[in-house]
Amino acid sequence: MSNTKSSNRLVVPGAREAMDKFKMEAANEVGVNLKQGYNGDLTSRQAGSVGGQMVKKMIEAYENGLK
């Protein structure tokens, strides 16, 4: 395993808080109990459902912006 930092960097300063809030909202919508900080106890299915919900909401927002 590598000891390097993650390459997931947000480009917009201050976006971390907004993304964390967005993630918590998505988790709540799909019934996954996220907590602040480490969530390594989630199953792959739970983590995937949160990510999938986030993508779904981003696509809906984009499509609504096109109208």
N, C-alpha and C positions, 0 to 999 in steps of 0.2 A: 504494500500500500504506500501511497505517496504522502509525504508530510507537507505538501504545498497547500496554500490557501485555495479555497473554492474559486472558480472562475465566474461564479454567478454574482455579477456586480450590477447594481442599479445605476443607471446613467443620470437620473434626475436626483439631485440632493434632496433629502427629506422624503423620498418615495418609500422608504422601508416601512414607516409607520402606516402609510396608506395600504401597502401590499399586505401587511400583517392583518389589518382590519378587514380587508377584502377576503383574505384566507379564512379568517374566523367566521365571517358571514357565510361563506360558501360551506364551511364545515357544519355550521349550524343548520343550514338548509338541507343537507344530506344526512343529518343525524350523527355526525362524528364529533366526539367530545375532544376538542383540542384544548391544550393549556398553553400558557405563555412559556417559552423556552423549549426544552427538549421534548419531542414527541416520538421518540424511538420505539415506544411500545405499541404504536399503531401497526395494524396489519397492512400488507401491500394493497389489499382491496380498499381499505379505509382511506389510505393516502391517495390512491388512484381516484377514488370517488370525489375527494376534495379537489384535486387537480382538474379532473374532468368537469366538475361544476364551475370552477373558475374559468376554464376555457369556454364553456357554454355561455356563461354570462358575458364574457368579452366579445364573443361572436355576435350575440344578441345586441349588445351596445353598438358595435360597429354597423350592423345591419340597420338599426334604428337611426344611426347617424347619416346613412345614405338616403333616407327618405325625405 
